[in-house]
Amino acid sequence: MLQPKRYHPTLVTIHWLSALLIIMNLAFGLAVLINIPNDATKFMPLANHMTFGLIVLVLTVARIIVRATTPQPAPATSGNPYLDKLAILVHVLLYAGALGMGFSGLGIAFASGIMPLLAGQPVSLPQGPEGFYIYPPRMGHDLVSYLLYLVIAMHVGAALFHQFIRRDNLLSRMWFGKR
Ligand code: HEM
């Protein structure tokens, strides 16, 4: 099979949609969600957060399947073998981070009984000073989010390095066009 110049369009769509939803959920989770008191005013924003997070989880599983079953462009190089190895690790951690946020989020949701929010039904939210932290997956959600901030920063940094310093137009591989 011929080696394509770009990723499969399904993979490109999933990549940019996941990027948007993950960044929205990270920014909104940190800046807004955790500052809303655990009363009825939190139902709608929490339901939105859970919905977007579950879409990311489904997209990530779909992405792994599409990646394994479609031909990929040749491995990219940064010009440095150590950075090339680091890039592979960062890509694996991006997948692990997306799955980790989804599964730890589901863990919080099942442990705290808030899944009915997805059907628009009221639930009771944890009232003590620790909030959702009384459920162990909440700490996992925190820790994985720190990992994601780090690997997303490295990933964006690498894309900018390729685009503006190496000028190899690597970004075009993750966009639509003739393969
Ligand atoms: C891409 C997926 C997701 C991302 C990026 C994300 C991000 C975040 C962030 C940044 C926070 C705030 C603090 C922190 O943990 O660092 C948070 C809190 C939370 N998330 Fe997620 N999340 C995702 C998926 C989910 C899912 C699938 C659920 C449930 C089904 C969920 C439920 C919650 C809950 C219950 C909180 C706690 C809110 C609080 O403590 O007041 N998340 N999330």
Residues whose N, C-alpha, C, O or C-beta is under 5 A from the ligand:
A	BS01	HEM	I22 N25 L26 G29 L30 L33 I34 H49 M50 G53 L54 V56 A98 M101 G102 G105 L106 I108 A109 F132 R138 H141 D142 S145
